[in-house]
Amino acid sequence: MPAVRGDGMRGLAVFISDIRNCKSKEAEVKRINKELANIRSKFKGDKTLDGYQKKKYVCKLLFIFLLGHDIDFGHMEAVNLLSSNKYTEKQIGYLFISVLVNTNSDLIKLIVQSIKNDLGSRNPVHVNLALQCIANIGSKEMADAFGSDIPKLLVSGETMDVVKQSAALCLLRLFRTTQEIIPGGEWTSRIIHLLNDQHMGVVTAACSLIEALVKKNPDEYKGCVSLAVSRLSRIVTASYTDLQDYTYYFVPAPWLSVKLLRLLQHYPPPDDPGVRGRLNECLDTILNKAQEPPKSKKVQHSNAKNAVLFEAISIIIHSDSEPNLLVRACNQLGQFLSHRETNLRYLALETMCLLATSEFSHEAVKKHQETVINALKTERDVSVRQRAVDLLYAMCDRSNAEEIVQEMLNYLETADYSIREEMVLKVAILAEKYAQDYTWYVDVILNLIRIAGDYVSEEVWYRVIQIVVNREDVQGYAAKTVFEALQAPACHENMVKVGGYILGEFGNLIAGDTRSAPAVQFQLLHSKYHLCSAATRALLLTTYIKFINLFPEIKSQIQDVLKSNSNLRSSDAELQQRASEYLHLSVTTTTDVLATVLEEMPPFTEKESSILAVLKKKSGRMSAQEAQREARVQAREGNAAPATEKAQNAQLKTKPSSNAAFPIPQLNNSTSADLLGLSTPPATQNSIQSNTGVLVDVLGDLYGGGGTNTHNGTTTPASLSMSGATDNIKKFVCKNNGVLYENDIIQIGIKSEFRQNLGRIGVFYGNKTSMPLQAFNPTVSVGPGQQGKVTVQVKPVEPSIDAGAQVQQLVNCECIEDFNGLPDLTVGFTYGNVPQRLALHLPLSCNKFFEPTDMNGESFFARWKNLSGPLQEAQKIFKATGPMETASIKTKLLGFGMQLLEGIDPNPENFVCAAIIHTRTQQIGCLLRLEPNRQAEMYRLTIRASKESTAQILADLLAEQF
Amino acid sequence: MMCRRQLSECQHLRCSSLDTPPTMIKAILVFNNHGKPRLTKFYQYFNEEMQQQIIKETFQLVSKRDDNVCNFLEGGSLIGGADYKLIYRHYATLYFVFCVDSSESELGILDLIQVFVETLDKCFENVCELDLIFHVDKVHYILNELVMGGMVLETNMTEIITRIEDQNKLEKQEGPYNSASTSSLKAGLAAAPARAVSAVKNMNLPQQIKDIKLPDLPAAIKDLKF
C-alpha cells in the first residue's frame, strides 16, 4: 500500500474512520453532528486557526457533504482561504467553493476580488485555479466581472499553454451564460487561428469554444473550416509516433480528431474543391484504418480508434453527398452490428438510424435487416434492443413494412415494459403509413391490442376507428375481425371499445351470417359489459342504441338492458343519463327520427395522425433526429413515389368524403382533438344535452367546425352556455379569496391582499379537462370608471395550460384615487381548436383599499356631522335579497373592509362602521350606517365620505350585497 | 389545494431560474458497489437533496446492469432523461459515471474515464476505494485537471501528471505540517512521467484493479494505523 495513507491530516483520517465504523445510520448522524459542532466552535472561537487547521476542517466539511449532509457554515472561512498566501490553503478554499457554493450565492461578490488577484498572478497554477473557479460557477456575475480579462488571456502571446487551454474553456462556459462576452471583429480570426496552435491541448480546448461560436454565428467563423480540415489531415496522416504524448494507445490525438470532425458538421461540405478533396481524403483514410489489423489488443485502442471512426461516419451522413463514402460507412457499421463489443453494436445501431434516411444508403441499410431483427431477439441489454427497435423503425419502407411490423409484434410479446408503449406507437405508425391493404392495418392494430392492450393509448385505438369509418372497403372486414376477436374468453378492454364502436356502426355488414346475427352480436358485447369500466360501458350503451336502429328485431332485448336497475339507477351519472335518454329515444321517437339521429358516422375530416405527435413527445431526444428523418423520408418518397401510391391517391380523390385517407404524417404538433368525439358518436349528441365533461369535449369539437355564437360582445361556444358556468364576481366585494369563475373547462380562483394603496391579486387558472388549453391569454384592462385612477400590472403567463394543471398569474395594482366599477378580465384560449373567450371582471373594487379605523361614539358622531356636504353623503334604501341575520351582515361589513363599531348607535339593531381608503393622492375617511327593517325586509344604507363621489361608489358596491 | 399548488408553482419557478445553461458534462459521480458516493461533482446547480437523489437514482440504474452489457444508457429522469446519457465504467468496487449530453462522443468519454482512473492510479500508486475516501481533496484536484466547468480540459495523462506535480512542488515549498503528505505523494509523482509512458504501453487497467484483492472494508480500517 502506498505511503500516502500515512500523511498529515491525522484528525481527518480519524474522523473518517470513526464514521466508517459507525454501526448504524443514527450513530453516523450523531458522530457527524458532534464533529459539526466541534468545527463550528473552532471557527467561532477566539483562537485564530492556522492554515493547516482551517484546511483540515474544510476537508472534514467536504467529507460530511459527500455523505449527503447539508453544510450551512464554513463559507466565510473558505472565502478567507482564497486570499491566503499559501497555495495549499488557497487550493482548498477554491475546492470548497466549487463544491458547495451555488451560482446565486451572495458569497460570489466576496470572492470576485480574490479571483481577480489570482487571475493576474505570475504563477500559472494560481491563474488556473482562478479560471477553474470562474468556469465552475459560470454565472452572469462572473461573465460581467471577467468578461474582458479572459479573451485577452486567451490570445496573448505571453500566456502559457496551460493557461490558454483553461482560458478557452472558461470563455466557452461564460459564453453560454452571456453571449455578448465574445468580442467580434479582429478577435474572430485570432480565435480561429488557435486551431493552428502548437500545443494540442490548446487546439482541443479552442475547438470546443469555436464549435459553440459557430453554432451561434456560422458565417462569421466560416474561416475555421479550412484550418480544421488541414489540422485534421495532419493528424490523420501522422503516424502514432509523431504526436507522442497526444497519442492514446497508438491512436493519434483521438479527442482532437473527434472535436474537429464535430466542428465540421456544422457546415455543409466545403465549397472549395481543394479543401473538400482533403476532407474526403481524411474520411477515406479513417475508413481504411478501420480495416487495418489493430495495433494493440487493448480495448482502449479500439475505443479511441472507433470514436474517431464514428465521428467520421457521422460527418459523412451529415453531408449526405458522397454516395461512395455513404455506402462504405454503411458497410463499416454493418460489420459493427455483429461485433463482439456491445458498445460498438449499440453505437452502430444508433448511427445506422441516421444512415437509413439518406437516399444513397437507405437500400444499403436494408441489407442488414436480418441482423437487426436478430439483435432484437438476442441482445441481452435493453439499451441495445431499444436502439434496434429505433433502427427497424427508421429502415422501414413499403417493401419491408409487413415483415418489420410482424417482427416488432413478435418482439412486443416479450419486450421490456419500459419500451412497450413506444413500440406500440411505432408499430401503429408504420402500419398506417405503409399499409397497402387496410385489412392488414386492421389486423395489426387488433394484434397490438391483443398483445399489449395496456400500452395501447387512446390515440392508437381512436385512429383505427377513424380509418375504418373513412374507408368503406375495410368496414365489413373490420366488423368481422372484431367480432372474432371479441370471442376470446378474456379480451382487453380496449378491444371491447374498438369492437363496440365498430359493431355499432357496421354490425349490419356481418349480420347476414347466422353465426354473427344481431342477437349474437349484442349478447357477445353485453357479456363483456359488466367487466368494463364506466367509460367503456357508456360507449357500449351508445352501441346498443345504434343497434336499435340497425336491428329493430332486438329492440326489446336492448330496452330491457337500458331499463335495468344497474343502468337506469347507476351510481355513475353519465351511465344513468345515457340509459334513460337512450331508453326514451327508443320509446318515443319514430323510426325515421331514430334513423336520422343514429345515422352512420360521417367520415372524419382527415388530419395528421395524432400518434406521431405522441411519439415525438415521448422520445424527446429522438425529436431532432426524427425531424431530420421525416424531412428526408418525405423528400425521398416525394421523388420516387411508387406508381401504386399515386394511383391510390388518384382513386381517393374521387371520393369526396375522405380526402387522402393516408397521407404521410406531417410534422406538426397538433393535438389529438380530432379524436375526442369518438367516445360517443356526435350524431346522437344533438338530441342529448348533458353537462358532463365528455360531452362538452364533443360539443367543443362539433361547434369548432360550425363557428361560434356571438352575443353581447362575448364569443363563447354554445357548449359553455349550457354547462352551468358560475361567475362569482359579486361575492368578491366582501371577500378576497375564492373561486371567481368556473365552468366545465376552466376554474379561475383568486387570492388577494391589500396594504395601504397597493394590492396584489393572484389569479389561478385551473384546466379541468384532459387536454391542454392552448393560446392561453388572459388580459386585464381598466374601464372608463377606473381610467387613470387605478393601475394594474399583469405578469405574463405561459401560453398553454396542461391538462389538469393550474397556473398562477400575479396582478399588482395601485389605487391612485377612488374609482368606480371593476377592471375587465378577459380570458382567451383555445380548447380543442375552438377559440374561447371569457369576459369577466377582476375583483378589484374601491373598497379593497380600506383600512379599518376604530373610534369611540363621540368622535364618530363628531365626524359624521362634519361630513355634511351634499355630495359627501349617499343613501340607498333597498329590499333584502337574503335572510337578515345579524351574523351574516357583520361578516359582510367586515369583508367589505370597514371597522365595525359596536355599541355606538343608540339602536342596537343598526350597524355603524368606519374606515379610511388609501389612495396614492389622499386618504379618504368613510363612515357607514346600515339600518335593517326586519318587518319590511328592507335596509337603509347611509355612507359619508370625506371626498365627494366616494360615498356614492361605496353605496353602490355594498347595496348589492344584501 | 390552491395553497399547495401555489407552493409547488413557486418551487418550480425557483428551480428554473437557477438552472444554468446546459453543459456537456452535467455530473461526474463515483460510488461503490453499495451506492456510497465517493466523489461527486456537479457542473450544473442542484441543491443538496437533489444531488443525493440523483446519486441514488443513478446507482439504481447502473448497478442492476450486468458487467458485459454496453456502457451507455439513457439518463435518469432527475438528471435530464433521454437528452442525457450515462456513460460509465465499473472497476472492482467502484462505478465511475459521467452524465453527458449528445455533444460528446460516447467512446471519447469512455476513454476519458479510463484516463481519469489511470491518472488516479499513477498518483496514488495502485488506487483503491480507500484512497478516494481519505483524499477527497486530491481526487478533486486531479479531476479539475481533466474536466473544467463541464468541459473536457486535458486528455493527455503525461500532461495531467506534470500539472499535478507542479502543484505538489508548490505544496512542498510551504509549511512543514504537510511535508509528510507531500513527500509520499511526491515520491510517487517524481518518477511518474517515465513510468507513465511505460505503463501506458503495458497496462490493462481494469484487469489490474480487479486483481487487487481488497480486504473487506471494515477489516481494512482496523488494520490501518493512524
Interface residues (C-beta under 8 A of the other chain):
Chain A: M1 P2 A3 V4 R5 G6 D7 G8 M9 R10 L12 A13 V14 I16 S17 R20 N21 G51 Y52 C59 L62 F63 F65 L66 L67 G68 H69 D70 I71 K86 Y87 T88 Q91 I92 L95 S98 V99 N102 T103 N104 N123 V125 L131 Q132 A135 N136 G138 S139 V162 Q165 S166 L169 C170 L172 R173 R176 T177 M200 G201 T204 A205 S208 E211 D245 Y246 Y248 Y249 P254 W255 V258 R262 K298 Q300 N303 A304 N306 A307 F310 E311 T342 N343 R345 Y346 L347 R380 D381 S383 V384 S619 G620 R621 M622 G749 K751 G762 F764 Q806 V807 Q808
Chain B: M2 R5 Q6 E9 L18 T20 P21 P22 T23 M24 P37 R38 L39 T40 K41 Y43 Y45 N47 E48 Q51 Q52 I55 R65 D66 N68 V69 C70 N71 F72 L73 E74 G81 A82 D83 S102 S103 S105 E106 L107 G108 L110 D111 L112 Q114 V115 F124 E125 N126 L130 D131 I133 F134 H135 V136 D137 H140 Y141 N144 M148 G149 G150 M151 V152 L153 E154 T155 N156 T158 E159 R163 D166 Q167 L170 E171 Q173 E174 G175 Y177 N178 S179 A180 S181 S184 L185 A187 G188 V200 N204 L217 P218 I221 L224 K225 F226
